[in-house]
């Protein structure tokens, strides 16, 4: 009789092949290629990049778009529907580190992407400041509050997510890294190298953005 190896409770790609690596993004205005925001019910964006100085003269006249950028420093809150669990992440230079606020830390690594069960809905919201205990408790307990302040996604599924390999050219931090000096987050020097990031994400069965 063959002895069975003990089962691991850690959510890692090695232990569970049905994980999706999800790169969280924020939407911004910029000269980078547009992303599809029709599902977000945003008003149509019309206009061209203005004249704001000699350095940015090459951008003058380019269409302004709703585009994608990496997360700013702050806090990311994730509702895992299967576990019925609200998880808090500290965001520093686009890298996510889970805190123990929502319970035992499942994965203590700092990564540029989330590990979420493939095909399972989740909810996300970024905040520039850490939620108070009252805010965290209210979001954890209240379905209506989560629906009001968080965005529901299913990893890799439209309209609020998609395959990671197709989003690279629409992320301003990669395609127009030198042209965001006018914004509140001008530097893209901390961005993870895209080929290496995508290779890391491929340890999971699915690779998505949201």
Backbone as numpy.savetxt, mean C-alpha at the origin, in Angstrom:
# Nx Ny Nz CAx CAy CAz Cx Cy Cz
5.43 -45.97 10.30 4.57 -44.78 10.30 5.46 -43.55 10.30
5.17 -42.62 9.41 5.99 -41.42 9.30 5.47 -40.35 10.23
6.39 -39.80 11.04 5.99 -38.74 11.96 5.72 -37.46 11.19
4.70 -36.73 11.59 4.37 -35.47 10.94 5.12 -34.32 11.60
5.61 -33.41 10.76 6.29 -32.24 11.29 5.28 -31.34 11.97
5.68 -30.67 13.04 4.75 -29.76 13.72 4.35 -28.63 12.79
3.09 -28.24 12.84 2.58 -27.18 11.99 2.95 -25.82 12.56
3.35 -24.92 11.70 3.71 -23.58 12.13 2.48 -22.68 12.11
2.37 -21.81 13.10 1.26 -20.87 13.15 1.62 -19.54 12.53
2.87 -19.36 12.07 3.30 -18.09 11.49 2.78 -17.97 10.06
2.30 -16.76 9.74 1.86 -16.49 8.38 3.06 -16.09 7.55
3.76 -17.06 7.00 4.89 -16.79 6.12 4.66 -17.53 4.83
5.30 -17.09 3.74 5.12 -17.80 2.48 5.48 -19.27 2.55
6.48 -19.62 3.36 6.89 -21.01 3.46 5.82 -21.86 4.13
5.08 -21.26 5.07 4.09 -22.01 5.82 2.73 -22.04 5.13
2.44 -21.02 4.32 1.14 -20.92 3.68 1.31 -20.40 2.26
1.16 -21.26 1.26 1.38 -20.82 -0.12 0.28 -19.91 -0.65
-0.86 -19.84 0.03 -1.97 -19.04 -0.46 -1.96 -17.65 0.15
-0.82 -16.99 0.04 -0.68 -15.62 0.52 -0.49 -14.69 -0.66
-0.95 -13.47 -0.49 -0.74 -12.43 -1.49 0.15 -11.36 -0.89
1.23 -11.02 -1.61 2.08 -9.89 -1.23 1.45 -8.64 -1.83
1.07 -7.69 -0.98 0.32 -6.52 -1.43 1.12 -5.26 -1.16
1.46 -4.54 -2.21 2.18 -3.27 -2.10 1.16 -2.15 -1.91
1.12 -1.52 -0.72 0.15 -0.44 -0.50 0.66 0.86 -1.13
-0.23 1.54 -1.83 0.11 2.79 -2.51 -0.85 3.88 -2.08
-0.45 5.12 -2.33 -1.35 6.25 -2.12 -1.55 6.92 -3.48
-2.65 7.63 -3.59 -2.95 8.34 -4.83 -2.60 9.81 -4.66
-2.01 10.38 -5.70 -1.51 11.75 -5.63 -1.69 12.42 -6.98
-1.47 13.73 -7.02 -1.46 14.47 -8.27 -0.02 14.57 -8.75
0.18 14.38 -10.04 1.54 14.47 -10.56 1.59 14.30 -12.06
2.79 14.42 -12.63 2.96 14.29 -14.07 3.16 12.85 -14.55
3.18 11.90 -13.62 3.36 10.49 -13.97 2.11 9.96 -14.67
2.24 8.84 -15.38 1.09 8.23 -16.05 -0.08 8.04 -15.08
-1.28 8.23 -15.60 -2.47 8.16 -14.76 -2.80 6.73 -14.35
-3.41 6.61 -13.17 -3.98 5.34 -12.73 -5.50 5.45 -12.83
-6.15 4.32 -12.92 -7.61 4.29 -13.03 -8.22 4.54 -11.66
-8.85 5.70 -11.50 -9.48 6.04 -10.22 -11.00 6.12 -10.36
-11.55 5.56 -11.42 -12.99 5.68 -11.66 -13.81 5.10 -10.51
-13.32 4.05 -9.89 -14.07 3.42 -8.80 -14.06 4.27 -7.53
-13.15 5.25 -7.47 -13.05 6.09 -6.27 -13.99 7.29 -6.33
-14.68 7.46 -7.44 -15.65 8.55 -7.60 -14.99 9.91 -7.40
-13.78 10.06 -7.91 -13.09 11.34 -7.86 -13.52 12.20 -9.03
-13.50 13.53 -8.87 -13.87 14.40 -9.99 -12.83 14.31 -11.09
-13.24 14.50 -12.34 -12.27 14.47 -13.44 -11.18 15.51 -13.22
-9.97 15.15 -13.58 -8.84 16.06 -13.41 -8.42 16.60 -14.77
-8.46 17.92 -14.90 -8.06 18.56 -16.14 -7.03 19.63 -15.83
-6.07 19.76 -16.70 -5.06 20.79 -16.51 -3.68 20.29 -16.85
-2.75 21.22 -16.91 -1.38 20.91 -17.24 -0.46 21.37 -16.12
0.73 20.79 -16.09 1.70 21.16 -15.07 2.10 22.62 -15.27
2.05 23.43 -14.19 2.31 24.86 -14.34 3.80 25.18 -14.40
4.10 26.42 -14.72 5.49 26.90 -14.69 5.83 27.28 -13.26
6.74 26.53 -12.62 7.09 26.79 -11.22 8.59 26.94 -11.03
9.32 27.16 -12.10 10.76 27.37 -11.96 11.54 26.67 -13.05
12.77 27.12 -13.20 13.60 26.60 -14.29 13.83 25.09 -14.18
14.04 24.60 -12.95 14.35 23.17 -12.79 13.22 22.30 -13.31
11.98 22.77 -13.11 10.82 21.96 -13.50 10.28 22.33 -14.87
11.05 23.11 -15.63 10.59 23.52 -16.96 10.26 22.32 -17.86
11.02 21.20 -17.79 10.65 20.06 -18.64 9.25 19.49 -18.37
8.70 19.79 -17.18 7.36 19.29 -16.86 6.25 20.21 -17.36
6.60 21.42 -17.68 5.59 22.41 -18.06 4.79 21.92 -19.27
3.49 21.97 -19.12 2.61 21.54 -20.20 2.23 20.07 -20.18
2.92 19.27 -19.35 2.53 17.87 -19.26 1.20 17.76 -18.52
0.35 16.82 -18.90 -0.95 16.71 -18.22 -0.79 16.29 -16.76
-1.59 16.90 -15.90 -1.64 16.48 -14.51 -2.57 15.28 -14.40
-2.15 14.29 -13.65 -2.92 13.05 -13.53 -3.10 12.65 -12.07
-4.11 11.82 -11.83 -4.14 11.05 -10.60 -3.14 9.91 -10.80
-2.13 9.88 -9.98 -1.09 8.88 -10.15 -0.84 8.17 -8.83
0.09 7.26 -8.81 0.37 6.47 -7.60 1.74 6.83 -7.06
1.85 6.79 -5.73 3.15 6.97 -5.08 3.22 6.01 -3.89
4.44 5.78 -3.41 4.62 4.96 -2.22 4.08 5.69 -1.00
3.80 4.96 0.06 3.24 5.56 1.26 4.22 6.53 1.90
3.68 7.61 2.44 4.46 8.54 3.25 4.64 7.94 4.65
5.58 8.52 5.40 5.75 8.11 6.80 4.44 8.33 7.55
4.11 7.40 8.40 2.86 7.50 9.15 2.46 6.15 9.69
1.17 5.85 9.59 0.62 4.62 10.16 -0.37 4.01 9.17
-0.31 2.70 9.05 -1.23 1.97 8.18 -2.05 1.02 9.04
-3.37 1.06 8.84 -4.26 0.19 9.60 -4.94 -0.78 8.63
-4.90 -2.05 8.99 -5.39 -3.12 8.11 -6.39 -3.99 8.87
-7.58 -4.11 8.32 -8.58 -5.01 8.88 -8.53 -6.32 8.11
-8.21 -7.41 8.80 -8.18 -8.73 8.19 -9.53 -9.40 8.46
-10.32 -9.55 7.40 -11.70 -10.01 7.59 -11.77 -11.45 8.08
-10.85 -12.30 7.61 -10.89 -13.69 8.04 -10.59 -13.87 9.51
-9.63 -13.11 10.00 -9.23 -13.19 11.40 -10.04 -12.25 12.28
-10.83 -11.35 11.65 -11.56 -10.33 12.40 -10.59 -9.57 13.31
-9.54 -9.06 12.69 -8.45 -8.46 13.45 -8.01 -7.16 12.81
-7.82 -6.13 13.63 -7.29 -4.84 13.17 -5.81 -4.79 13.52
-4.98 -4.57 12.51 -3.53 -4.58 12.68 -2.98 -3.19 12.38
-2.04 -2.77 13.19 -1.39 -1.46 13.02 0.05 -1.65 12.54
0.43 -0.85 11.55 1.80 -0.86 11.03 2.38 0.55 11.12
3.62 0.64 11.54 4.36 1.91 11.46 4.99 1.97 10.08
4.85 3.10 9.40 5.40 3.28 8.06 6.57 4.26 8.14
7.76 3.80 7.80 8.95 4.64 7.77 9.66 4.39 6.45
9.79 5.42 5.63 10.44 5.32 4.33 9.87 4.16 3.51
8.56 4.08 3.51 7.79 3.11 2.72 7.93 1.67 3.21
8.52 1.47 4.37 8.67 0.13 4.95 7.69 -0.02 6.11
7.03 -1.16 6.18 5.98 -1.41 7.16 6.48 -2.32 8.27
6.21 -1.93 9.51 6.56 -2.75 10.67 5.33 -2.91 11.54
4.91 -4.14 11.75 3.71 -4.39 12.55 3.98 -4.09 14.01
3.01 -3.45 14.68 3.10 -3.18 16.11 2.25 -4.21 16.85
2.44 -4.34 18.17 1.65 -5.30 18.94 0.29 -4.77 19.36
-0.11 -3.62 18.84 -1.33 -2.99 19.32 -2.58 -3.84 19.09
-2.61 -4.56 17.97 -3.79 -5.37 17.67 -3.70 -6.78 18.20
-2.65 -7.09 18.94 -2.44 -8.44 19.45 -1.04 -8.92 19.11
-0.80 -10.19 19.28 0.52 -10.75 19.05 0.99 -10.47 17.63
2.24 -10.01 17.50 2.82 -9.75 16.19 3.04 -11.08 15.47
2.43 -11.23 14.30 2.54 -12.47 13.54 3.86 -12.55 12.79
4.28 -11.43 12.23 5.52 -11.38 11.45 6.28 -10.13 11.85
7.42 -10.29 12.49 8.18 -9.17 13.02 9.10 -8.50 12.01
9.12 -8.98 10.78 9.99 -8.38 9.78 9.45 -7.03 9.33
10.35 -6.17 8.86 9.96 -4.90 8.25 10.02 -5.08 6.74
8.88 -4.92 6.08 8.77 -5.17 4.65 8.10 -3.98 3.96
8.27 -3.88 2.67 7.63 -2.82 1.89 6.22 -3.21 1.46
5.80 -4.41 1.80 4.50 -4.91 1.37 3.83 -5.68 2.50
2.53 -5.87 2.35 1.74 -6.63 3.32 1.65 -8.09 2.89
1.47 -8.96 3.86 1.16 -10.37 3.59 -0.29 -10.60 3.99
-1.15 -10.85 2.99 -2.57 -11.03 3.24 -3.04 -12.33 2.60
-4.04 -12.99 3.19 -4.58 -14.21 2.59 -5.11 -13.93 1.18
-4.72 -14.73 0.22 -5.16 -14.54 -1.16 -6.67 -14.75 -1.27
-7.33 -13.86 -2.00 -8.75 -13.99 -2.25 -9.65 -13.57 -1.11
-9.07 -13.08 -0.02 -9.86 -12.71 1.15 -9.93 -11.19 1.27
-11.12 -10.60 1.39 -11.23 -9.15 1.51 -10.48 -8.62 2.73
-9.93 -7.43 2.57 -9.27 -6.73 3.66 -9.62 -5.25 3.53
-9.35 -4.49 4.57 -9.62 -3.06 4.55 -8.36 -2.33 4.97
-8.09 -1.19 4.31 -6.86 -0.45 4.56 -7.17 1.03 4.76
-6.37 1.66 5.60 -6.39 3.13 5.68 -5.04 3.59 6.20
-4.51 4.65 5.59 -3.25 5.26 6.04 -3.58 6.50 6.84
-2.77 6.79 7.85 -2.97 7.98 8.67 -1.61 8.63 8.93
-1.53 9.97 8.86 -0.26 10.64 9.16 0.11 10.57 10.63
-0.89 10.35 11.49 -0.63 10.26 12.93 -1.24 8.97 13.47
-0.67 8.50 14.57 -1.15 7.26 15.17 -2.54 7.45 15.75
-3.41 6.49 15.53 -4.75 6.56 16.10 -4.68 6.52 17.62
-5.60 7.26 18.24 -5.73 7.19 19.69 -6.32 5.83 20.07
-6.25 5.51 21.35 -6.83 4.25 21.81 -8.32 4.19 21.50
-9.00 5.34 21.65 -10.44 5.38 21.39 -10.73 5.15 19.90
-9.93 5.76 19.03 -10.13 5.56 17.59 -9.87 4.11 17.19
-8.81 3.55 17.73 -8.46 2.17 17.40 -9.56 1.21 17.86
-10.02 1.41 19.09 -11.07 0.53 19.64 -12.36 0.66 18.84
-12.70 1.88 18.44 -13.93 2.10 17.69 -13.88 1.42 16.33
-12.73 1.52 15.65 -12.59 0.89 14.34 -12.56 -0.63 14.45
-11.98 -1.14 15.53 -11.93 -2.59 15.72 -13.32 -3.16 15.99
-14.14 -2.40 16.68 -15.45 -2.93 17.08 -16.58 -2.55 16.13
-16.38 -1.50 15.34 -17.49 -0.95 14.57 -17.40 -1.17 13.07
-18.30 -2.00 12.54 -18.32 -2.25 11.09 -18.57 -0.97 10.31
-19.52 -0.17 10.75 -19.86 1.06 10.04 -18.69 2.03 10.03
-17.96 2.10 11.12 -16.80 2.99 11.17 -15.74 2.53 10.19
-15.48 1.24 10.15 -14.49 0.73 9.19 -14.92 1.02 7.76
-16.19 0.83 7.47 -16.66 1.08 6.11 -16.56 2.56 5.74
-16.65 3.42 6.73 -16.59 4.86 6.46 -15.17 5.35 6.24
-14.21 4.81 6.99 -12.86 5.39 6.94 -11.83 4.51 6.23
-12.18 3.27 5.92 -11.21 2.35 5.33 -11.65 1.96 3.91
-10.68 1.54 3.12 -10.92 1.11 1.74 -10.90 -0.41 1.68
-11.94 -1.00 1.13 -12.03 -2.46 1.03 -11.37 -2.94 -0.25
-10.50 -3.93 -0.13 -9.83 -4.51 -1.30 -9.87 -6.03 -1.19
-9.80 -6.67 -2.33 -9.46 -8.09 -2.41 -8.17 -8.16 -3.19
-7.08 -8.67 -2.62 -5.77 -8.59 -3.27 -5.79 -9.05 -4.72
-5.34 -8.16 -5.60 -5.23 -8.49 -7.01 -6.48 -8.31 -7.83
-7.62 -8.03 -7.16 -8.91 -7.94 -7.86 -9.31 -6.48 -8.07
-9.77 -6.17 -9.27 -10.26 -4.83 -9.55 -11.57 -4.58 -8.79
-11.97 -3.32 -8.52 -11.32 -2.12 -9.03 -10.29 -1.49 -8.09
-10.17 -1.98 -6.86 -9.31 -1.31 -5.89 -7.96 -1.97 -5.70
-7.66 -2.95 -6.52 -6.36 -3.62 -6.46 -6.02 -4.09 -7.87
-4.86 -4.71 -8.02 -4.45 -5.20 -9.32 -3.13 -5.94 -9.20
-2.64 -6.46 -10.31 -1.39 -7.20 -10.31 -0.20 -6.24 -10.21
0.74 -6.55 -9.33 1.85 -5.64 -9.07 2.71 -5.39 -10.30
2.87 -6.39 -11.13 3.78 -6.24 -12.27 3.32 -5.15 -13.24
2.04 -4.77 -13.22 1.54 -3.79 -14.16 1.47 -2.37 -13.64
1.89 -2.12 -12.39 1.74 -0.80 -11.80 3.03 0.00 -11.78
4.15 -0.63 -12.05 5.46 0.01 -11.89 5.56 1.34 -12.63
5.14 1.38 -13.89 5.31 2.58 -14.70 4.37 3.71 -14.29
3.48 3.46 -13.36 2.56 4.49 -12.89 2.85 4.94 -11.46
3.96 4.50 -10.91 4.37 4.93 -9.57 5.40 6.04 -9.72
5.04 7.24 -9.28 5.90 8.39 -9.49 7.27 8.26 -8.88
7.38 7.56 -7.76 8.67 7.41 -7.08 9.67 6.65 -7.93
9.20 5.88 -8.88 10.09 5.12 -9.77 10.27 5.80 -11.13
9.18 6.24 -11.73 9.25 6.72 -13.10 9.63 8.19 -13.21
9.32 9.00 -12.19 9.62 10.43 -12.23 10.25 10.86 -10.91
11.22 10.10 -10.45 11.79 10.31 -9.12 12.38 11.70 -8.94
12.87 12.33 -10.02 13.51 13.64 -9.91 12.54 14.79 -10.09
11.27 14.50 -10.32 10.33 15.55 -10.69 9.26 15.81 -9.62
9.52 15.41 -8.39 8.55 15.66 -7.33 9.11 16.57 -6.24
10.12 17.36 -6.59 10.70 18.29 -5.62 9.73 19.37 -5.17
8.66 19.57 -5.90 7.66 20.57 -5.56 6.63 20.04 -4.56
6.61 18.73 -4.32 5.55 18.13 -3.51 5.94 18.10 -2.04
4.98 17.70 -1.19 5.25 17.61 0.25 6.11 16.39 0.58
6.29 15.48 -0.37 7.16 14.31 -0.19 8.08 14.27 -1.40
9.11 15.16 -1.42 9.90 15.33 -2.63 10.89 14.22 -2.92
11.38 13.56 -1.89 12.46 12.59 -2.10 11.93 11.19 -2.35
12.50 10.54 -3.35 12.19 9.14 -3.61 13.42 8.26 -3.40
14.44 8.83 -2.73 15.70 8.11 -2.59 15.55 6.83 -1.76
14.53 6.79 -0.90 14.36 5.62 -0.03 13.61 4.48 -0.70
13.14 4.67 -1.91 12.31 3.65 -2.55 13.09 2.34 -2.69
12.46 1.21 -2.42 13.14 -0.08 -2.63 13.33 -0.33 -4.12
14.44 -0.96 -4.47 14.72 -1.28 -5.88 13.60 -2.17 -6.41
13.00 -1.78 -7.52 11.83 -2.50 -8.02 12.09 -3.97 -8.34
13.15 -4.30 -9.08 13.35 -5.73 -9.39 13.49 -6.59 -8.13
14.24 -6.08 -7.14 14.40 -6.83 -5.90 13.11 -6.93 -5.12
12.34 -5.83 -5.11 11.06 -5.84 -4.42 10.11 -6.86 -5.04
10.03 -6.86 -6.35 9.13 -7.80 -7.02 9.59 -9.24 -6.81
10.90 -9.47 -6.80 11.41 -10.81 -6.53 11.02 -11.27 -5.13
11.14 -10.36 -4.14 10.74 -10.71 -2.78 9.25 -11.05 -2.72
8.44 -10.25 -3.41 7.00 -10.48 -3.39 6.63 -11.81 -4.05
7.45 -12.27 -4.97 7.16 -13.52 -5.68 7.33 -14.76 -4.80
7.81 -14.59 -3.58 7.82 -15.71 -2.65 6.39 -16.09 -2.25
5.46 -15.17 -2.46 4.04 -15.45 -2.26 3.42 -15.86 -3.58
2.30 -16.54 -3.51 1.65 -17.03 -4.72 1.15 -15.88 -5.59
0.70 -14.79 -4.98 0.19 -13.65 -5.72 0.97 -12.40 -5.34
1.08 -11.48 -6.29 1.72 -10.19 -6.06 0.74 -9.12 -6.54
0.38 -8.22 -5.64 -0.65 -7.24 -5.96 -0.27 -5.87 -5.41
-1.04 -4.88 -5.83 -0.93 -3.54 -5.24 -2.33 -3.15 -4.76
-2.39 -2.17 -3.87 -3.69 -1.68 -3.41 -3.53 -0.24 -2.94
